[in-house]
């Protein structure tokens, strides 16, 4: 149960981190490509769930993540597991500005 919660938390952090690194000019990805993108991002950012700062590899994933792959998996249950303020600090630490009032799944930024 605890491992599932942590993986859910990491997925949500990745979602929140990833929404600001989207290149909207890219073509739509297939479901399989999105699944791979989420898996690669989760692996790159796994230390974040243990309180560590994002690595350069994690920040790179944040910058190249596609919103259409990440936001659909952000449910209210998943959103309840993340500290949005910490996620915003992590995003900014990766060099991304966080837009106000952006909606990704069940999360809207302050």
C-alpha positions as a printed Julia matrix, in Angstrom:
110×3 Matrix{Float64}:
  0.0    0.0     0.0
  2.77   2.43    0.94
  4.67   1.74   -2.29
  1.52   2.38   -4.33
  0.98   5.67   -2.52
  4.56   6.76   -3.18
  4.38   5.85   -6.85
  1.11   7.78   -7.1
  2.73  10.75   -5.4
  5.67  10.6    -7.8
  3.35  10.42  -10.8
  1.51  13.49   -9.57
  4.74  15.38   -8.93
  5.88  14.48  -12.41
  2.55  15.64  -13.79
  2.77  18.96  -12.0
  6.42  19.32  -12.95
  5.79  18.32  -16.53
  2.9   20.59  -17.39
  5.13  23.61  -17.73
  7.67  22.0   -20.04
  5.28  21.31  -22.87
  6.17  22.06  -26.46
  2.73  22.6   -27.94
  4.06  22.47  -31.51
  4.78  18.72  -31.24
  2.43  16.22  -32.84
  0.03  14.29  -30.64
  1.57  11.16  -29.16
 -0.01   7.71  -29.17
 -1.19   6.04  -25.95
  1.85   3.75  -26.06
  4.23   6.7   -26.49
  2.58   8.49  -23.56
  2.93   5.4   -21.38
  6.64   5.22  -22.19
  7.05   8.95  -21.52
  5.41   8.62  -18.09
  7.53   5.56  -17.2
 10.78   7.28  -18.2
  9.8   10.39  -16.25
  8.88   8.4   -13.15
 12.22   6.61  -13.24
 14.18   9.84  -13.72
 12.35  11.64  -10.91
 11.99   8.81   -8.38
 14.39  10.39   -5.81
 12.0   13.36   -5.54
  9.55  11.21   -3.54
 12.24  10.68   -0.92
 12.65  14.43   -0.42
 15.62  14.91   -2.73
 15.89  17.68   -5.27
 15.34  16.77   -8.91
 18.43  15.55  -10.74
 19.52  17.04  -14.07
 17.9   14.02  -15.76
 14.64  14.65  -13.9
 14.66  18.33  -14.85
 15.25  17.35  -18.46
 12.17  15.1   -18.32
 10.24  17.99  -16.81
 11.2   20.18  -19.75
 10.25  17.65  -22.45
  7.1   16.13  -20.94
  3.89  16.45  -22.95
  0.86  17.76  -21.1
 -1.47  15.52  -23.1
  0.36  12.49  -21.69
  0.49  13.58  -18.08
 -2.62  15.58  -17.19
 -5.24  12.92  -18.03
 -3.89  10.7   -15.22
 -4.2   13.38  -12.53
 -7.3   12.32  -10.59
 -8.68  13.97   -7.42
 -7.33  11.01   -5.4
 -3.88  11.48   -6.88
 -4.01  15.27   -6.46
 -4.68  14.85   -2.73
 -1.26  13.21   -2.29
  0.92  16.12   -3.37
  2.1   19.32   -1.73
  1.46  21.76   -4.57
  3.76  24.43   -3.1
  6.67  21.97   -3.0
  5.93  20.88   -6.56
  6.0   24.51   -7.72
  9.36  25.06   -6.0
 10.7   21.96   -7.76
  9.43  23.2   -11.12
 11.06  26.57  -10.62
 14.27  24.81   -9.56
 14.26  23.13  -12.97
 14.14  26.55  -14.63
 10.43  26.73  -15.46
  8.03  29.53  -14.64
  4.75  28.3   -13.21
  1.69  29.9   -14.82
 -1.06  31.0   -12.47
 -4.43  29.24  -12.58
 -3.24  26.48  -14.91
 -5.43  23.35  -14.79
 -3.89  19.92  -15.18
 -6.28  17.07  -14.44
 -7.66  17.78  -10.98
 -5.04  20.4   -10.05
 -5.26  24.14  -10.59
 -2.21  26.17   -9.65
 -2.64  29.11   -7.3
